[in-house]
Amino acid sequence: MSSTPSSPADPARVPVPDRLAARPTSRGLVVPYVTLTHRDPARPVWGMLHHHRQRHTLWAKLCQICGQPLHERVVLYLRSVDYQRGLSVEPGLHPECAHYSRRACPMLTGQQQHYHPNPAVRLARCADPDCGCRYWQPRHPDPREKAREAQPAEAWYEAWLARSDYRVIDDPGTEHLAPETGIDLRGVRFLRLRKIRDAAQPATDQPPEPLAMLIAIRALFGT
């Protein structure tokens, strides 16, 4: 239950596990199943999700990287804001897919310090006349939704849970929180929990993050 992130590797040199061998790659990186791509799956729009596929991945309990059914142990990547709300909108991963992502994803390794700016710019059409990109539209976020574009990255954590605790819900939201579909974290017992990267701009005048406190409590009491 470590709270110390590991050093990032060169993403293009990270070994690809057998489970991901058939996935398309771009610039040496495996293209996740939930990532928005052009008709050519090796042309992803990095940092943007295929929202219909993401929702299907959640409800069908598929891995967000390989697209195959999840097994006994599921890995989630969380921020403290997700834990506070009790909902993870990121679909789960197989342990081996998570191991690859933790070493290859620039956001999870800490190499990327800000979220992508101007997402609409990256929705440009390609030259393929049969590609669905001609129908892409910028996503208009709910006014209750906190914008992430170009914002400093938060600390990210890796949590393991049993598949039996992987419960997907439609959260209706509140007057301050937009509706979301995700994994219910309320009352879930994490089998493992650790921080994998620090925030790009750590707060110096704020109390410890809830997930960091949970790690400290588990280390102290051994549970």
N, C-alpha and C positions, 0 to 999 in steps of 0.2 A: 504494500500500500504506500508506495513512494510518492512524495510530492515534488520530486526533482525531475524536470523534463530531461530527456536524453538528447545528445547532440545530433543535429540533422545530418543525413547522408546526402550524397549527390542523387537526386531523384531518378535521373536517367540510368544510374548504375545499380539501383535497387533490384535484387533478384525477384523475378515474377514467379509466384507459387503456381503449382500445377493447375489448381482450380481456376486460375485466371489466364492460362495459356491460350485459350481460344478467344479471349476478349480482344477487340481492336486496340491499337496503340496509336499515340500521337506524340511526337517528339520524345519517344522513348518511354512514355508513361501509359499505363493502362487507362482506357477510357471507362469510367464507371457506368454501370447500367442506367442509373438515374440522370446522368448528365445529358443536357440538350445537345444534339448533334445535327449536322446537315445529313442529307441522304447518305452520303458517305460517312459511316460511323467513325472513321478515323479523322473526321473534321469536327471536333467538339467545340462547343462554346464554353470554355472553361469558366467555372464559377456560376453557371446557370443550370437550373434543373428543368427536366422535362416533367412538368407538374402532374400530368395525368399518369405518367409512369411512376412517379414518386408515390402518388396516392395508392396506385395498384400494388406497388412494392410493400407499402405499409400493411395494407389489409390482407394481402396474400402471404405475409411474413416471408418475404424474399430478402436476400442480401442486396444492399444498395450498390455493391461493386460488381458482383458476378451475375446477379439476377436469379440465382438458384435458391431453393428453399433453405431456410435457416434450420440448424440442428439443435442439439441439447444446450449448448452455450452460445449466448448472443452478446456481441460487443456493441456498446453505444458510445458515441462521442458527444459530450455534453458541455454546455457552459453553465455557470452558476445561475444565470437567469432562467435557464430551462428547468433546473432543479427547483428553484424558488416557485416557478409556476406549476411544477409537477407534470410537465409535458415535454417530451423530446420529439421534435418534428423531423429529425434525421432518422431514416430507417436504420435497422440494425445491420450488423455484418457478421460473417463467419470469423472466427479467431484468426485464421491465416490471411483472410482478406483485410482484416483490421491491421494485422502486423505489416502488411504491404503498404496500406494507406498511411499508417503512422510514420513510415519512413520515406514515402514518396510524395505525399500531399504537401505543397508548400505552406498551406495554412496550418496544418497539424505539426509540421516540423519547426515552425517558428520562422521560416525564411520569408514568409509573406507577412508584412506588418500591418497592412490595411486591406479591407475588403475592396473588391473591384469597383472603380468609379464608373459612372455613366453606362449602366447596363444596356440602354437602348442603342448605343453606338455599336455594341457587339452583336446586334441582331441584324446586321447587314446581310443582304441577299448575296448568294453565290451565283456562279455562272451556270449551274446545273438547272436546266428548265424544268426538271422533274422533282426538284428538291422542295420540300414543304416549307422552306424558310421564307417563301413569298407570303405565307400566311402568318408569320410570326408577328406578334404585337407586343409592345412594351407592357409589362405588368404594372398595373396601377395599384399600389399598396393601400390597404385600409388605413384611414387617417389615424386609427388607434395603434397601428403597427410602427414600431421604432425603426427608422431607416438605418440600414447597415452600409449602404454604398459609400465607399471612400472613408469609412470610419475606422479607427484603430481596432485591431483584432483583440478580442477578449482572451482570457486564459481558457484553455480547453482541457477536458478531463476524459479519461477512458474508464468506462464502467462495464463490468460483466454482470450478466444476470441469466437466470435459467429461462429457457424458452417458455416454460409454463407461466412465467411472470411477464411475458411479452404481450401486453394487452393494448390494443389500438382503440382509440376513442376519438369521437368528434367533440372537441371542446367548443362550446358556444361563445366563449369569451365573456368579457365584461365591458363596462363603459370605458375602461382603460386598456383592455387587451383585445386584440382582434381574434376572431374565430380561427382555430387551427385544428388540423388532424395530426395526431401523433401518438406516441407511446406513453401510456399513463405511468408516471413515476411515483405516484402517491402510494406509500406503504410497501414499495418494492425493496427487497433486500438485495443489495449489491454483493455479488460474490467477490469481486475485486474492484478497487477504485484507486486511481492515481492521476496526478496531473501530468500532462504530456507537453504542454507549452505554457509559458508565462504570457500575461497580457502585454501588448505592445507598449502601453502606457500604464504601468502599475500605479494604482491609487495609493498615495502615501498617507492620506488623512482619513482613510475609511477603515472600518473593521474588516477582519479577514473574510474572504469569500465563503459562503456556506459550504461549498464542496471542499474547500481547503480545511475548514473547521471539522467537517465530517471525517476527513482523512486523519487529522490530528487526534480526534476522539477515538477512532477505530484503532490507531496505533497505541494510544494510551491504555485502552481497556482490552485490546486484543480481540475485538469482535467487529 
